[in-house]
Amino acid sequence: MHGTTPRGTNSPSLPQPTPHQRRPGSRRHAMAAALGLLVATSAALSQGSSALWVEVDRAQDVGAIRDVFGVNRRPGFADRNGGTSMNAANLYAAFGVSQVRLHDAGLDLCPTYTAASKLNTGADPVQEVQGCELSGTGSIPVFTWTPLSSADADLNLGSNYDFSNADTALNETAATGAAVYLRLGESYNGPNNTGDPVAWSKVATNIYRHVIGQFKPTPGVAAVDPVFVEVHNEPDGGFWRGTAADFYTLFRETVTRVRAAAGATGRSVRIGGPGFTRSILTSSQVAGNPANGFIAGVGRENLDFYSAHLYSTCTTATLASTANFLRSLRTLVDGQGGTGLPLHITEWNIGLGNQCGNALYGEARMQSFASGVLTQMQDPAHAIEAAHFYAGVPIMGLFDFTSVSGKARVNPSAWAFWAHSRLRGATQTALQVCQGATCASGTAAETMPLLGLAARQGDATTVVLTNDGTNAQATTLRVRNIGSARLDATLLTPPPTAQDLPTTGSPLQADTVALQSLLAQPTRETRSGLQPQNGTLELTVTVPARGLLVVQLAPPPTLTSQADCLFDWGERHYPTYLQPAPQSSQTLGDYYYRAYPGSRTYLGISLSGSRLLFLDDRGGGIQDLGALDGWLATAGCN
């Protein structure tokens, strides 16, 4: 916290009253007029002292919008009895999930590499463990997993590996259109120690090599290049019970070998970690904990990023506490020698599910809290490069298949991703929130009534305003340096409550028609033909309590500009099918389209029929994806 005045505070100049023009008349008349002006000016200043406004300056770029729109867990899962399978892939895609962190997702070392000993070394005598989970009885057990042989011939033997769970996770993630964020390590209650850190690193490297298609590839499973690779998870908590020295060896060896494996195939890889717990600020002060002196222990050169987790305390969580944590984490990393090192927040939520109760994640406040954190993570002072909400499904989730039998629930937090994903690929522009004489950057305005984030892309400007308070907030939105051409404004307000959709198929997934109908539900207000004055446009808007408002400003649309907006949206949401991106649009006869040579695909519209079309050059012919109007509504391009 920084006292009562937020960072970036300044005192904007107040508008000066128009000088009173004297007219011929008595001295008494002039005095009365002057007194009247004084009273009016005093009233105006009094009103202005509490006025709330948001100012965007399109001429001041802050940098690219950061890709913080990831989630934990693959979209597929089964119920507690393992009898019913469910899949949220179409929900991930529809609400803008850009990365899937494969933690708790089937890529753990223990179930993948089968030629290993599994021992409860915290028991006396040592006990053999069946399976890959070991729950404690009041204390965290020491579950030691060690390959039976340290020989490369054995560690590289394909028959020692079972990639069935990994392949399922990769296929399901591909279906979302999101990028893979690969976590190399173990899940909760899994092994938390090893008798051979180097052998551990070699197995982890072979999992990476499998993902990129270089080790025991599986027919029908596409090789992928992970957008990032994270080594381990929460080693300062129950996920590591060995020595700090052994952990540093494990980490260094894994980074070195994964980088070498990537380089051998002409790839580059961004690798780091280790996903410290929410208690990192205190665990980093504990002697013997891997978090204490971590950067020096593993070597700054072995870190492309530093990752940690952010959970608060459920109903008492505030955006001020998240802001304080992020600033303190930045200070900690800089103080350990990581100045300039990007941060990854690889797990975050309002609190832990076992403490909050699942019902909390369906409350309206989750929309404003999630939107507020997504806004804060765009603050360039934090240098956050990636982030992942825990979780997409099935608990603490954006989506919930368990609260209502046969239904897929879209929780309010999902709409925060829907709103912020509209900024992907754009350039962040300066935005400040002001009240009276106090102003703060919109990403650091946790003590103000609103937080705000703005971005520009071409002639369009998008603003996301977040209100985490219990009352609606009216404000003036002022956009400077926006030019002189007339503009249309579209104001979008998503539903504040959880929405239940019917499910179909096997595995169960949200019904496609119902999902498209839901995506058209946000309240839409259009203000057409707005004329900027001296390069500035002003709008009066209201942001609902515990909610958010999206404001889109753009020239009046044409069919091709709407198509370009939709193509841009498609490139962000379906990168697997549209590579590389972005591409330029072309016209051929009745078709307006973009070509993607990497994936050998085409996305286009028919100008006469207003249909969305897709072509895979490897076969299948032109696919009619449906009426253009429906897709424009889904993408927010109409």
C-alpha positions in Angstrom: 0.0 0.0 0.0 1.1 3.5 -0.6 -1.0 5.6 1.8 -4.1 7.4 0.7 -2.7 8.8 -2.5 -2.2 6.1 -5.3 0.9 5.8 -7.4 1.1 8.3 -10.3 -0.9 10.9 -8.4 -1.0 14.4 -9.8 -3.2 17.4 -9.6 -5.0 18.2 -12.9 -5.7 21.8 -13.7 -9.3 22.7 -13.2 -11.2 24.5 -16.0 -11.2 28.3 -15.6 -14.5 30.1 -15.6 -15.2 32.2 -18.7 -14.4 35.9 -17.8 -17.5 37.9 -17.1 -18.2 40.4 -19.9 -19.3 43.7 -18.5 -22.2 45.5 -20.1 -23.1 49.1 -19.7 -25.0 49.6 -16.5 -24.7 50.5 -12.9 -21.8 49.6 -10.6 -24.4 47.7 -8.4 -25.4 45.6 -11.4 -21.7 44.7 -12.2 -21.1 43.7 -8.5 -24.2 41.6 -8.4 -23.1 39.8 -11.6 -19.6 39.3 -10.1 -21.1 37.8 -7.0 -23.3 35.5 -9.0 -20.3 34.3 -11.0 -18.4 33.7 -7.7 -21.2 31.6 -6.3 -21.6 29.7 -9.6 -17.8 29.1 -9.8 -17.7 28.0 -6.1 -20.5 25.5 -6.7 -18.8 24.1 -9.8 -15.5 23.7 -8.0 -17.3 22.0 -5.1 -19.0 19.6 -7.4 -15.8 19.0 -9.4 -13.9 18.1 -6.2 -15.7 14.7 -6.0 -16.3 14.2 -9.7 -15.0 10.8 -11.1 -13.6 10.6 -14.6 -11.5 8.4 -16.7 -9.1 9.8 -19.2 -7.5 7.8 -22.1 -4.7 9.2 -24.2 -4.3 7.4 -27.5 -1.1 9.2 -28.2 0.7 7.6 -25.2 1.6 4.0 -25.7 2.3 1.8 -22.7 3.3 -1.3 -24.5 1.8 -4.5 -25.9 -1.2 -6.0 -24.0 0.3 -8.9 -22.0 -1.0 -12.4 -22.5 -2.3 -13.0 -19.0 -5.5 -14.9 -20.2 -4.4 -18.4 -19.3 -6.0 -21.0 -17.0 -4.8 -24.1 -15.2 -6.0 -27.6 -16.1 -6.9 -29.2 -19.4 -10.6 -28.8 -20.4 -11.6 -32.5 -20.0 -12.2 -34.3 -16.8 -14.4 -37.0 -15.2 -16.8 -36.9 -12.3 -15.7 -38.2 -8.9 -16.8 -41.7 -9.8 -15.0 -41.6 -13.2 -18.3 -42.5 -14.8 -19.2 -39.3 -16.7 -16.7 -37.4 -18.9 -17.0 -33.7 -19.5 -15.1 -31.2 -21.7 -15.1 -27.5 -21.6 -13.0 -26.9 -24.8 -15.7 -24.9 -26.5 -16.1 -22.8 -23.4 -12.4 -22.1 -23.2 -12.4 -20.9 -26.8 -15.6 -18.9 -26.5 -14.4 -16.9 -23.5 -10.9 -16.1 -24.7 -8.6 -18.5 -22.8 -5.2 -18.1 -24.5 -3.0 -20.6 -22.7 -3.6 -23.8 -20.8 -1.1 -24.6 -18.0 -0.8 -28.3 -17.9 -0.6 -28.7 -14.1 -2.9 -31.3 -12.5 -3.4 -32.4 -16.1 -1.7 -35.8 -16.6 1.9 -34.9 -17.5 3.4 -35.7 -14.1 6.7 -37.6 -14.0 5.4 -40.3 -11.6 2.6 -41.8 -13.8 4.6 -41.1 -17.0 7.9 -42.8 -16.2 7.0 -46.3 -14.8 10.5 -47.7 -14.0 10.9 -45.9 -10.7 10.8 -46.7 -7.0 8.1 -44.9 -4.9 8.7 -44.7 -1.2 7.2 -43.0 1.8 10.6 -42.1 3.3 9.0 -40.0 6.0 7.7 -43.2 7.7 9.7 -45.5 10.0 10.3 -48.0 8.6 10.3 -46.7 5.0 7.1 -47.9 3.2 6.6 -48.7 -0.5 3.9 -46.5 -2.1 1.3 -47.8 -4.6 0.2 -45.4 -7.2 1.3 -41.7 -7.5 -0.5 -40.1 -4.6 0.2 -40.2 -0.9 -1.9 -38.2 1.6 -0.5 -37.1 4.9 -2.2 -37.6 8.3 -1.7 -34.2 9.9 1.7 -33.5 8.3 3.1 -33.5 4.8 4.7 -36.9 4.0 8.0 -37.3 2.3 7.2 -39.1 -1.0 10.5 -40.0 -2.7 10.3 -40.9 -6.4 13.5 -42.1 -8.0 14.2 -43.9 -11.4 15.4 -47.4 -10.8 18.4 -46.8 -13.1 20.4 -43.7 -13.8 21.7 -45.1 -17.1 20.7 -43.1 -20.2 19.9 -46.3 -22.0 17.1 -46.9 -19.4 16.0 -43.3 -19.0 15.7 -43.0 -22.8 13.9 -46.4 -23.2 10.5 -45.7 -24.7 8.8 -48.7 -23.1 9.5 -47.1 -19.7 7.1 -44.3 -20.5 3.3 -44.1 -20.6 2.2 -41.0 -22.4 -1.5 -41.8 -22.6 -2.5 -39.1 -20.1 -0.2 -36.6 -21.6 -1.6 -37.2 -25.1 -5.1 -36.8 -23.9 -4.2 -33.4 -22.3 -2.4 -32.3 -25.5 -5.4 -33.2 -27.7 -7.9 -31.6 -25.5 -5.8 -28.4 -25.3 -5.4 -28.3 -29.1 -9.2 -28.3 -29.4 -9.5 -25.1 -27.4 -7.2 -23.2 -29.8 -5.1 -22.2 -26.8 -1.3 -22.5 -26.5 0.3 -25.1 -24.2 2.1 -23.9 -21.1 4.0 -26.9 -20.0 4.6 -27.6 -16.3 7.3 -30.2 -15.6 6.7 -31.7 -12.1 4.2 -33.4 -9.9 0.6 -32.7 -8.7 -0.8 -32.4 -5.2 0.0 -35.4 -3.0 2.4 -36.7 -5.6 6.1 -37.3 -5.1 7.9 -34.4 -3.4 11.5 -35.7 -3.2 13.9 -37.7 -5.3 17.0 -39.7 -4.7 18.5 -38.7 -8.1 17.9 -35.1 -9.2 19.8 -35.6 -12.5 17.7 -38.6 -13.4 14.6 -36.6 -12.6 15.8 -33.9 -15.0 16.4 -36.4 -17.8 12.9 -37.8 -17.4 11.4 -34.3 -17.4 13.3 -33.5 -20.5 12.0 -36.5 -22.3 8.4 -35.4 -21.4 9.2 -32.1 -23.1 10.7 -33.9 -26.1 7.5 -36.0 -26.4 5.4 -32.8 -26.4 7.4 -31.4 -29.3 7.3 -34.7 -31.2 10.9 -35.8 -30.7 10.5 -38.7 -28.3 8.1 -41.6 -28.6 5.6 -39.6 -30.7 2.0 -40.9 -30.7 0.1 -41.2 -34.0 -2.7 -38.8 -34.1 -1.3 -36.5 -31.5 0.1 -33.3 -33.0 3.4 -32.1 -31.8 3.3 -28.6 -30.2 5.9 -26.0 -29.1 4.9 -24.9 -25.6 4.7 -21.2 -25.3 6.6 -21.5 -22.0 8.1 -24.4 -19.9 7.9 -24.2 -16.1 10.1 -26.4 -14.0 8.3 -27.7 -10.8 5.5 -26.3 -8.7 5.3 -24.8 -5.2 8.7 -26.2 -4.0 8.5 -23.9 -1.0 5.4 -25.8 0.2 4.4 -29.4 0.2 5.5 -30.1 -3.4 9.2 -30.4 -2.3 10.5 -32.0 0.9 14.1 -32.6 -0.1 17.0 -30.2 0.5 17.4 -26.9 -1.2 20.7 -28.0 -2.7 19.1 -31.0 -4.4 16.3 -28.8 -5.7 18.7 -26.3 -7.2 20.5 -29.2 -8.9 17.2 -30.6 -10.2 16.2 -27.2 -11.6 19.5 -26.3 -13.2 19.9 -29.7 -14.9 16.3 -29.6 -16.2 16.7 -26.1 -17.7 20.1 -27.0 -19.3 18.7 -30.3 -20.8 15.4 -28.8 -22.1 17.3 -25.9 -23.7 19.6 -28.4 -25.4 16.7 -30.5 -26.6 15.0 -27.5 -28.1 18.2 -26.3 -29.7 18.9 -29.7 -31.3 15.7 -29.4 -33.3 16.2 -25.7 -34.2 13.6 -24.5 -31.6 13.8 -21.9 -29.0 12.3 -22.3 -25.6 11.4 -19.9 -22.8 11.9 -21.8 -19.5 11.8 -20.8 -15.8 9.9 -21.4 -12.6 9.4 -22.7 -10.1 5.8 -21.6 -9.3 6.3 -20.6 -5.6 3.3 -20.6 -3.3 1.2 -17.6 -2.2 3.5 -17.6 0.9 6.6 -16.7 -1.1 7.0 -13.4 0.7 7.6 -15.3 4.0 9.0 -18.6 2.7 11.8 -16.7 1.0 12.9 -15.6 4.5 13.1 -19.2 5.9 16.5 -20.7 6.1 16.8 -23.9 4.1 13.7 -23.2 2.0 14.3 -23.3 -1.8 12.7 -19.9 -2.0 15.5 -18.4 0.1 18.1 -17.2 -2.3 16.5 -19.1 -5.2 17.8 -17.0 -8.0 21.4 -17.2 -6.8 20.9 -20.9 -6.1 19.9 -21.8 -9.7 21.7 -19.0 -11.5 20.1 -16.0 -13.1 21.2 -17.3 -16.5 18.9 -20.3 -15.9 15.8 -18.3 -15.6 13.8 -16.8 -18.5 11.1 -15.9 -16.0 10.3 -16.2 -12.3 6.9 -17.7 -11.4 4.7 -17.6 -8.2 1.1 -18.0 -7.1 -1.4 -15.5 -5.9 -4.3 -16.5 -3.6 -5.9 -14.3 -1.1 -8.4 -15.0 1.7 -11.8 -15.7 0.0 -14.5 -13.2 1.1 -12.0 -10.8 2.7 -9.8 -10.5 -0.4 -9.4 -7.0 -1.9 -7.8 -5.6 -5.0 -5.7 -3.5 -2.7 -4.2 -6.7 -1.2 -3.5 -8.2 -4.7 -1.8 -5.0 -5.7 0.3 -5.0 -2.6 1.3 -8.7 -3.2 2.3 -8.0 -6.8 4.4 -5.0 -5.9 6.1 -6.9 -3.0 6.8 -9.9 -5.3 8.5 -7.5 -7.8 10.6 -6.1 -5.0 11.5 -9.6 -3.8 12.6 -10.8 -7.2 14.6 -7.6 -7.9 16.2 -7.9 -4.5 17.4 -11.5 -5.3 19.1 -10.3 -8.4 16.2 -10.6 -10.8 15.8 -7.0 -11.9 14.0 -7.0 -15.2 13.2 -10.7 -15.0 9.6 -11.3 -16.2 7.1 -12.6 -13.7 4.6 -15.3 -14.3 1.6 -15.7 -12.0 1.0 -19.3 -12.9 -1.9 -19.8 -10.4 -4.3 -17.1 -9.1 -7.7 -16.8 -7.7 -9.6 -15.0 -4.9 -8.7 -17.8 -2.5 -8.3 -21.5 -2.2 -11.4 -23.7 -2.9 -11.2 -25.7 0.3 -11.3 -22.5 2.3 -13.8 -20.5 0.2 -16.5 -23.2 -0.7 -17.4 -23.7 -4.3 -20.5 -21.5 -4.1 -18.3 -18.4 -3.8 -17.0 -18.8 -7.4 -20.5 -18.4 -8.7 -21.1 -15.0 -7.0 -21.2 -11.7 -8.9 -18.2 -10.3 -7.1 -16.0 -12.9 -8.9 -16.5 -10.9 -12.1 -15.2 -7.6 -10.7 -12.4 -9.3 -8.7 -11.2 -11.3 -11.8 -11.4 -8.2 -14.0 -9.5 -6.2 -11.5 -6.7 -8.6 -11.2 -6.5 -9.0 -15.0 -6.2 -5.2 -15.1 -3.5 -5.0 -12.4 -1.4 -7.6 -14.2 -1.1 -5.2 -17.1 0.8 -2.7 -15.0 4.2 -2.4 -16.7 5.8 -1.9 -13.3 5.2 -5.5 -12.5 6.6 -6.9 -15.8 4.1 -9.8 -15.7 4.5 -11.8 -18.9 1.9 -14.6 -18.4 -0.7 -15.6 -15.9 -3.1 -18.5 -15.3 -6.4 -18.6 -13.4 -6.9 -21.6 -11.2 -8.8 -23.1 -12.7 -10.7 -23.5 -16.0 -12.5 -26.5 -14.6 -13.6 -28.3 -12.5 -13.1 -26.5 -9.1 -12.6 -22.9 -8.3 -13.4 -22.6 -12.0 -14.5 -20.3 -14.8 -16.8 -23.1 -15.7 -18.6 -25.7 -13.5 -20.2 -28.9 -14.7 -21.1 -30.2 -11.2 -23.3 -27.6 -9.4 -26.4 -28.5 -11.6 -26.7 -32.0 -13.0 -26.6 -32.0 -16.8 -25.7 -28.3 -17.0 -22.5 -26.4 -17.8 -22.3 -23.4 -15.6 -20.5 -20.2 -16.8 -19.4 -18.4 -13.7 -19.2 -14.6 -13.5 -15.4 -14.7 -13.6 -15.5 -16.1 -17.2 -17.0 -12.8 -18.4 -13.9 -11.0 -17.1 -11.8 -13.2 -19.5 -14.4 -12.5 -22.3 -14.0 -8.8 -21.7 -10.2 -8.6 -21.4 -9.5 -11.0 -24.3 -10.9 -8.2 -26.6 -7.6 -6.4 -25.9 -5.4 -9.2 -27.1 -3.0 -8.3 -29.8 -3.6 -4.5 -29.2 -1.3 -1.8 -27.8 -2.0 -0.6 -24.3 -2.5 3.2 -24.1 -2.3 5.5 -21.1 -5.4 5.6 -18.9 -5.9 7.3 -15.6 -8.7 7.3 -13.1 -9.3 10.7 -11.4 -11.5 11.9 -8.6 -11.2 15.5 -7.5 -7.6 16.4 -7.5 -6.3 12.8 -7.3 -5.4 10.7 -10.3 -3.8 7.3 -10.7 -2.9 5.0 -13.5 -5.9 2.7 -14.2 -3.9 -0.4 -13.6 -2.8 0.9 -10.1 -6.0 2.5 -9.0 -6.9 0.0 -6.3 -7.8 2.9 -3.9 -10.1 4.5 -6.5 -13.7 3.7 -7.3 -12.8 2.2 -10.7 -9.9 0.4 -12.3 -9.4 0.9 -16.1 -7.5 -0.5 -19.0 -7.4 0.8 -22.6 -5.8 -0.4 -25.8 -5.8 0.7 -29.4 -5.7 -1.4 -32.6 -5.9 0.5 -35.9 -8.6 3.1 -35.6 -10.4 1.2 -32.8 -10.1 1.9 -29.1 -11.3 -0.6 -26.4 -11.6 0.3 -22.8 -12.4 -2.1 -19.9 -13.6 -0.4 -16.7 -14.0 -2.4 -13.5 -16.0 -1.6 -10.4 -15.3 -3.8 -7.4 -17.6 -1.7 -5.2 -21.1 -2.4 -4.0 -22.7 0.6 -5.8 -22.9 1.4 -9.5 -20.4 4.1 -10.5 -21.2 6.8 -13.0 -18.2 8.5 -14.7 -17.1 10.5 -17.6 -14.9 8.7 -20.1 -12.7 11.2 -21.9 -10.6 9.8 -24.9 -7.9 12.2 -26.2 -6.0 12.3 -29.5 -8.7 10.2 -31.1 -8.9 12.3 -34.3 -11.7 14.2 -35.9 -13.8 11.5 -37.7 -17.2 10.5 -36.4 -17.2 7.4 -34.3 -19.6 4.7 -33.1 -19.5 3.7 -29.4 -20.6 0.2 -28.3 -21.1 -0.4 -24.6 -21.2 -4.0 -23.4 -22.2 -5.2 -20.0 -22.0 -8.9 -19.3 -24.5 -10.8 -17.1 -23.6 -10.5 -13.3 -24.8 -14.0 -12.3 -23.8 -17.6 -13.1 -25.5 -18.9 -16.3 -26.4 -22.6 -16.8 -26.3 -24.1 -20.3 -27.7 -27.5 -21.4 -25.0 -30.1 -22.3 -24.9 -32.5 -25.2 -22.7 -35.3 -26.5 -20.1 -37.6 -24.9 -18.1 -36.3 -23.3 -20.6 -33.7 -22.1 -20.0 -30.2 -23.4 -22.0 -27.0 -23.5 -24.6 -27.1 -26.2 -23.3 -25.0 -29.2 -26.5 -23.2 -29.9 -27.1 -22.4 -26.3 -23.5 -21.1 -26.0 -23.9 -18.8 -29.0 -27.1 -17.5 -27.5 -25.3 -16.8 -24.2 -22.5 -14.9 -25.9 -25.2 -12.6 -27.3 -26.6 -11.9 -23.9 -24.4 -9.0 -22.7 -26.4 -5.8 -22.6 -25.4 -3.7 -25.7 -25.9 0.0 -26.1 -24.8 1.7 -29.3 -24.2 5.4 -29.6 -23.7 6.3 -33.3 -22.2 9.2 -35.1 -20.3 10.7 -32.2 -18.2 13.7 -33.2 -14.9 14.4 -31.3 -14.2 18.0 -30.4 -10.6 19.1 -30.9 -9.5 15.5 -31.0 -11.3 14.5 -27.7 -14.4 12.5 -27.3 -16.4 12.4 -24.0 -19.0 9.8 -22.9 -21.0 9.5 -19.8 -21.1 5.9 -18.7 -22.1 3.8 -15.7 -20.2 0.7 -14.5 -22.4 -1.7 -12.5 -21.6 -2.8 -9.0 -19.3 -5.8 -8.7 -19.1 -5.7 -12.5 -17.4 -4.4 -15.6 -18.1 -2.3 -18.7 -16.5 -2.7 -22.1 -16.5 0.4 -24.3 -15.5 0.0 -27.9 -14.9 3.1 -30.1 -14.5 2.7 -33.8 -15.5 4.3 -37.2 -18.9 3.1 -38.5 -18.4 -0.4 -39.7 -18.3 -1.7 -43.2 -18.7 -5.4 -44.1 -14.9 -5.8 -44.7 -14.0 -3.9 -41.5 -16.3 -6.2 -39.6 -14.7 -9.2 -41.3 -11.2 -7.9 -40.4 -12.4 -7.6 -36.7 -13.7 -11.2 -36.9 -10.5 -12.5 -38.5 -8.4 -10.8 -35.8 -10.6 -12.4 -33.1 -10.2 -15.8 -34.9 -6.4 -15.4 -34.9 -6.4 -14.8 -31.2 -8.8 -17.6 -30.2 -7.8 -20.3 -32.7 -4.1 -20.0 -33.2 -3.7 -23.7 -33.8 -5.8 -23.5 -37.0 -4.6 -20.1 -38.2 -0.8 -20.0 -38.4 1.1 -17.8 -38.6 -0.8 -14.7 -37.5 -1.5 -12.0 -38.1 -2.1 -12.1 -41.9 -3.4 -9.4 -44.3 -6.8 -9.7 -45.9 -7.3 -10.2 -49.6 -10.2 -10.1 -52.1 -10.8 -12.7 -54.8 -14.1 -12.5 -56.7 -16.9 -12.8 -54.1 -14.5 -13.8 -51.3 -12.8 -11.7 -48.7 -10.3 -13.8 -46.9 -6.9 -14.4 -45.1 -4.5 -17.2 -46.0 -2.4 -19.0 -43.3 0.5 -20.9 -45.0 1.8 -22.5 -41.7 -1.5 -24.4 -41.1 -2.4 -24.4 -44.8 -5.8 -22.9 -44.0 -8.0 -20.0 -45.2 -10.6 -18.0 -43.3 -13.0 -15.8 -45.2 -16.4 -14.5 -45.9 -18.7 -14.5 -49.0 -19.4 -10.9 -49.7 -22.8 -11.6 -51.3 -24.0 -14.3 -49.0 -22.5 -13.0 -45.7 -21.3 -16.4 -44.6 -18.2 -17.4 -42.7 -16.1 -19.9 -44.5 -13.1 -22.1 -43.7 -10.8 -24.1 -46.0 -8.2 -26.6 -45.0 -5.8 -27.0 -48.0 -5.0 -30.6 -46.9 -8.5 -31.8 -47.8 -12.2 -31.4 -46.9 -13.2 -28.6 -49.2 -14.8 -25.3 -48.1 -16.6 -25.5 -44.8 -19.6 -23.2 -44.3 -19.3 -22.1 -40.6 -22.6 -20.3 -40.6 -24.2 -16.9 -40.9 -21.7 -14.0 -40.5 -24.0 -12.1 -38.2 -23.9 -14.7 -35.5 -20.1 -14.9 -35.5 -19.8 -11.1 -35.5 -22.0 -11.0 -32.4 -19.8 -13.7 -30.7 -16.6 -11.8 -31.5 -18.1 -8.4 -30.6 -17.5 -7.1 -34.1 -21.1 -6.0 -35.1 
